[in-house]
Amino acid sequence: MTSFGTRLSIAFRIALRELRGGLSGFYIFLACIALGTGAIAAVNSVSTAITNAISSEGRTLLAGDVRFELDNREATSDELAFLEGFGTVSVTTNLRSMARLPDGSDQSLVEIKAVDEAYPLYGRLIAAPDQPLSELLVADNGAYGAVVAPLLLERMNMRVGDELLVGNARFRINGTIVTEPDSISDGFGFAPRFLTSREGLFTSGLVATGSLVEHAYKIRYNEPAPTADAIRERAQAEHPTAGWSIRSSDRAAPALTENVERFSQFLTLVGLTALVVGGVGVANAVRAFLDSKRTVIATLKCVGAPASVVVMVYLIQITLVASVGILAGLVLGAIAPPIVANYLSGILPISAEATLYPRALLLAAVFGMLVTFAFAILPLGHARKVPATALFREQGFEASGLPSWPYLFAMALALGALAALAIFTSEQQRIATIFLAAMAAGFVLLRVVAMGIAWLAKRSPPIHSAALRLAVGNIHRPGALTPAVTLSLGLGLSLLVALALIDGNLRRELTGNLPERAPNFFFVDIQSGEIDGFRNLVEGMAPEGKLIEVPMLRGRIVELNGTDVAKVEVPPEGRWVLRGDRGLTYAKNIPENSTVTEGEWWADGYTGEPLVSFAEQEGRELGLKIGDTITINVLGRNITAKIANFRTVEWESLSMNFVMVFSPNTFAGAPHAWLATLIDQDATSAEEASILRSVTQQFPTITTVRVKDALDVVDRLVGQLATAIRAAAAIALIASVLVLSGALAAGNRARTHDAVILKTLGATRAMLIRAFTYEYMLLGAATALFALVAGGGIAWFVLSQIMKLPSNFLPDVAAMTLVIALVVTIGIGLAGTWRILGQKAAPVLREL
């Protein structure tokens, strides 16, 4: 008996000899594998490049080795001495406020950053003109120096050398910011940067009790440098109630890192969708290739080659060709980071040099090989099962049924490994599992849809048109293209429809419905001594408007049920509540737009232990229940409150909503500022501008945020995000087109036979073209209808159940889907059919 090694050697030699003829028949195979592998490799390589840059350049991004952040208060002398014991300290203060022209003709919201002489401890702030920062921020003739983002000059029609008023101080613009080393670690800002000295900021009067101010103490270590963990332990032991947030340089921008990882996971799943859809193309390409090799397979069997050797020959060929496609995809993935670095160089310190990320490339390669094996095994099983005599008699694989159980088991094993790899390499395994389950359900559903289309076609009423009758017959006959077309286009189109509907509804909400329901203005940092005058001014200018005022504090959750939040396992969707400080308020009555769902609201005049009302969804995500306790740090003091009730919060209303609302006795006597909103749906743009100008001039320390301006910023960000997502979805659609091309190529031999026989019986080329056009049109329309229903269902679920937004059907999306489906199916179908119609009848008839 021939050993396995000998058989493998023989199969390998035969496989290499056959490949000398080139890769004809494998081009769609190569494209499908290269596209999916390249997408996964590129996404993961870019993600790794960004996260590595954040980690390796952490000192520059943080402008220090470690950062201690305090909200709404500065460090005490003891706390500052504690920090200085670790090394050189640089202090920066961040807040939002209004900058206005000296004549009061214009104003703009700005993100103020006030720095000291030591800033930055690492890296360098580059300005234009490129001068030392100390010179750019120097005070001269009563005006403090400042450098600003170029966008501010553009908005206010200013230039370098002009002056601005911020709060009660005057500032001269001495330059524009080119590169700010620690802008990422400071977090996302809605307004242009305004960088000045701490002396200038404190002169402005903006920093007062209750103001929304963030003080950051950045440290450059003395030698020997302590570890971040050691610093945290000492800080907790020596200053347990300080309430500061500590961030080390290896986690310089945790929110950005987390968002990059989440987005890359989503794009990886989309890339995996493209790869799995491409797997159908692999199956079609392998089936067509093996069908074209039926005489070679028959010859090998007739000269005594065992069926296992035949399978080995073509498995080796498929593996080698797949390796070429995977290699092409890995090349795309390897060159993606330097390309992206050119666009992000002004934001992130990503190196534009070519750097390989082995883990990302290896992951993509494994995905590619698993998909190849999973989808190629069935056609190989068919090649083994069909006898040589059947192959010599010009029979293909159409009627060969399922292969033997080892091939089915091997395919199931490969698909299981593929799913396991996708799930266990994902940070959010639950979402990955749901995504893969939905994709598997989509495959099954599309198969059922194909069967339904064929069933309806088979039971269609009598048709008088010969071309249309032939088209309908082609839809339900054995070996029809119906399953291939619905499966290849269905998933890609459904994904495109879902993303288009989500994007369209989100844009409509941001630009239409939401501004109509949202307040006109938010007024922040209203001091207690200003509240009466502010109220009189706004109510006088907007008598029909509704002014709502609430007390406002800032605090950080430090313990849940007595356990440090750093030691609590929290799911990703709930982490934002514990990250940084949160807005806090107290109230006698249930806030507007809220409904108590569990527990009871406290009685009027309640004087017992501190109580808190927690937002229901956020509380559930943190694993909280009625009676649990939370400890918050407010102004350096820890306060523990018991959860009295949960309530629903309509975040989408953009009204004043808080995760936590406390009983009034909790903060009795605590200094605080006020937050206010103005709702006046009948106010014109001119009236809003007048209110903004008057409030800014008469109360320069109050920060006024026009909601429509903030929504415009969000809309632009959503647009940029949607562009990236649509690009990813386009990859899946391109894979679908390739799969459809492969499916049509796989059925070309049967189509050739049909066309020759029909022409022999008197059918003209024009009639056959009409018949094929009708067939592709019907299949394309049916697939588009499925995509609209499936994609619409997905979009509805995401919008209404996850985002809690209204979901509307968009006719333009339906029209786009129908056009894409018809153009792709008819265009590719006729492109492949045109050559078939030119075949001579005699050679084909002789082979039948």
Disulfide bonds with the S-S distance in Angstrom:
none
